[in-house]
């Protein structure tokens, strides 16, 4: 297990280094002069030279990258050109909002998706199964921003149960969480149902039933455990998507999270902030997929043993 973990961690570190190099090269080399990109064509040459020197962009590109990567490892992502504040500070403030939004949305998606999927599998072919899967299809098909707007119109503007936007109170997160989590809940429900159907009629399930165990004990203890691999895959993917894909929801509800921060940085051509936002997305995805790999090995030891055997 130790060798498996070391291998996966080293691979994750390699991926982060590659992403950082690609990100820096694309943003600082391909578009041309990054200072001109930020300041626009109307900036005078003196200002351009001052900004270029203050940002260290008058040095060779490899040296720029090494300096930027070294500072990033120390938590220093540079200073936002448009807001004149440390990028790390801006990201930390925005990350708090995104964590609350994405965290609650993920919990909603996970709990509701598992419950719906398990119930649909147990009552396969009956009206409750057809009803729940129809709702799941709707949840997957409906765009998140459309769901967000509909929720705003019904529950914020008409019924006035929740605020239209902002993050001042806890209830401000209710509608965004539902809008963000609904699609992921539907995806988890469908995968859970399919995976559970594959194991419910296996021989060991009938053996457990013959021993006199209760139906839901058999389903949850014997069935769900053996159906976890596909579920872990979709849950891990959804977790990464939720933390990195909340930009539309944050924009609709005017929430100052990471998605909105990155979108504003792109519109303002704030390259240090864009670089920090891209690395945030990369780190979230790499960490999530690393955790998923580790969970694979915990749930099914054959995965790590197979990898060790190949080595």
Secondary structure, DSSP 8 states (H G I E B T S, - for coil): -HHHHHHHHHHHHHHHHHHHHHHHHIIIIITS-HHHHHH-TTS-HHHHHHHHHHTTTTS-HHHHHHHHHHHHHTT---B-TTT-SBHHHHHHHHHHHHHHHHHHHHHHHHHHHHHHHHHHHHTTTSHHHHHHHHHHHHHHHS-HHHHHHHHIIIIIIIS--S-SS-SSSTTHHHHHHHHHHHHHHHHHHHHHHHHHHHHHTSHHHHHHHHTT--HHHIIIIIIHHHTHHHHHHHHHHHHHHHHHS-HHHHHHTT--SHHHHHHHHHHHT-HHHHHHHHHHHHHHHHHHHHHHHHHHHHH-HHHHHHHHHH-
